[in-house]
Amino acid sequence: MTLNPESKYPNRRAYVLKLRGDATAEALAGRIENLVTGRQREFTSAFELLAAIASDLECAAAGRPADDAAG
């Protein structure tokens, strides 16, 4: 049996999600932070939350830093 050295859930893809006190299921709002890079991005909708994660993953795959304009 050979062990796979690559984690199924790498630390680079670990996030803290903080929801605002007034967030609801219909109106997500808060902040997401990558635990490894420390980059934070605020979001005001589920679409923006998913876009932030997608952008972070794309930047990591390309080996470039995420845009700092987003927070």
ZAMARGU-4260 file (C-alpha; in steps of 0.2 Angstrom, whole numbers, plus 5000, padded with zeros to 4 digits):
<rodrens>
0) 5000/5000/5000 | 5007/5017/4995 | 5002/5033/5004 | 4998/5048/4994 | 5009/5063/5000
5) 4996/5075/4993 | 4982/5079/5006 | 4964/5078/4999 | 4961/5095/5009 | 4977/5105/5007
10) 4980/5119/5020 | 4981/5132/5006 | 4963/5129/5003 | 4958/5132/5021 | 4947/5148/5024
15) 4938/5156/5039 | 4921/5162/5034 | 4914/5176/5045 | 4896/5181/5042 | 4889/5198/5047
20) 4876/5199/5061 | 4862/5204/5048 | 4866/5191/5035 | 4852/5179/5030 | 4851/5164/5019
25) 4844/5175/5005 | 4857/5189/5008 | 4874/5182/5013 | 4886/5195/5019 | 4903/5194/5028
30) 4921/5191/5025 | 4932/5176/5020 | 4950/5174/5024 | 4963/5162/5018 | 4971/5154/5033
35) 4988/5152/5024 | 4990/5168/5015 | 4980/5179/5027 | 4971/5187/5012 | 4954/5194/5016
40) 4939/5198/5005 | 4922/5205/5010 | 4907/5199/5001 | 4889/5205/5000 | 4881/5190/4991
45) 4883/5171/4988 | 4889/5175/4971 | 4903/5187/4978 | 4908/5173/4990 | 4910/5160/4977
50) 4919/5173/4965 | 4931/5176/4979 | 4935/5158/4982 | 4936/5155/4963 | 4948/5170/4961
55) 4959/5164/4975 | 4960/5146/4968 | 4964/5153/4951 | 4978/5164/4957 | 4985/5149/4967
60) 4985/5138/4952 | 4993/5151/4941 | 5007/5154/4955 | 5003/5173/4957 | 4996/5183/4971
65) 4978/5187/4972 | 4973/5205/4968 | 4974/5216/4983 | 4961/5228/4976 | 4947/5216/4983
70) 4953/5218/5001
</rodrens>
